[in-house]
């Protein structure tokens, strides 16, 4: 009679403990697992100061030059579709617009 009552409780407690241990192990070692990026890749970045930087990013085989500050992120130039992984040159007109926006 006692075995009929305690056996399901013991099995349930064992399953809960196994679940908690599994969650702990997954959280602890998930940083070592390779993760697939969500289609956004940073190709190159250049610091312009303590809180400003330029970055070339690729999203679905299209590259963009973005300006990053502590307040916002701006699209500075769209390079279009590319088929290789070499970082494109930053166009002079984009650099002029960056200098103008940083001075204002």
C-alpha positions in Angstrom: 0.0 0.0 0.0 2.7 2.5 1.0 4.7 1.6 -2.2 1.7 2.3 -4.3 1.6 5.9 -2.9 5.3 6.8 -2.7 6.5 5.3 -5.9 4.8 7.8 -8.3 6.0 10.7 -6.0 9.6 9.4 -6.1 9.5 9.0 -9.9 8.0 12.5 -10.2 10.7 14.0 -8.0 13.4 12.2 -9.9 12.1 13.6 -13.2 12.0 17.1 -11.7 15.6 16.8 -10.5 16.7 15.5 -13.9 14.9 18.4 -15.6 16.6 21.0 -13.4 20.0 19.4 -13.8 19.5 19.4 -17.6 18.6 23.1 -17.6 21.6 23.9 -15.5 24.0 22.0 -17.9 22.5 23.6 -21.0 22.7 27.1 -19.6 26.3 26.5 -18.4 27.6 25.1 -21.6 25.5 26.8 -24.3 28.1 29.5 -24.7 30.5 26.8 -26.1 28.0 25.6 -28.7 28.4 27.0 -32.2 25.5 29.3 -33.0 24.3 30.3 -36.5 24.1 34.0 -37.0 20.8 35.5 -38.1 22.0 36.8 -41.5 23.9 39.9 -40.2 27.7 39.9 -40.3 30.1 42.6 -39.4 32.7 42.7 -42.2 34.8 45.6 -40.9 34.7 48.3 -38.3 36.7 51.4 -37.5 36.7 53.4 -34.3 36.4 57.2 -34.8 36.5 58.2 -31.2 35.4 57.0 -27.8 31.8 56.6 -28.8 31.7 56.7 -32.6 32.5 54.1 -35.1 32.0 53.1 -38.7 31.0 49.6 -39.7 30.5 47.7 -42.9 27.9 45.0 -42.4 26.5 42.4 -44.7 22.8 41.4 -44.6 21.7 38.7 -47.1 24.7 39.4 -49.5 24.2 43.1 -49.5 26.7 45.4 -47.8 26.0 48.6 -45.9 28.2 51.3 -44.4 26.7 52.4 -41.1 27.8 55.1 -38.6 27.3 54.2 -35.0 27.2 56.8 -32.1 26.0 56.5 -28.5 22.7 58.1 -29.6 21.9 56.4 -32.9 22.9 54.3 -35.9 22.7 55.8 -39.4 22.9 54.3 -42.8 25.7 56.1 -44.7 26.0 54.1 -47.9 24.5 51.0 -49.6 27.1 49.1 -51.6 24.6 46.7 -53.2 24.9 42.9 -53.7 28.3 41.3 -53.4 29.5 37.8 -54.2 32.8 37.8 -52.3 33.9 38.5 -48.8 36.5 41.3 -49.3 35.5 44.5 -47.5 34.7 47.4 -50.0 36.4 50.7 -49.9 34.6 53.5 -48.1 33.5 56.1 -50.7 34.7 59.7 -50.2 31.2 61.1 -50.2 30.3 58.9 -47.2 33.3 60.1 -45.3 32.3 63.8 -46.0 28.8 63.2 -44.7 30.2 61.5 -41.6 32.5 64.5 -40.9 29.6 66.9 -41.4 27.3 65.0 -39.1 29.9 64.7 -36.4 30.6 68.4 -36.5 26.9 69.4 -36.1 
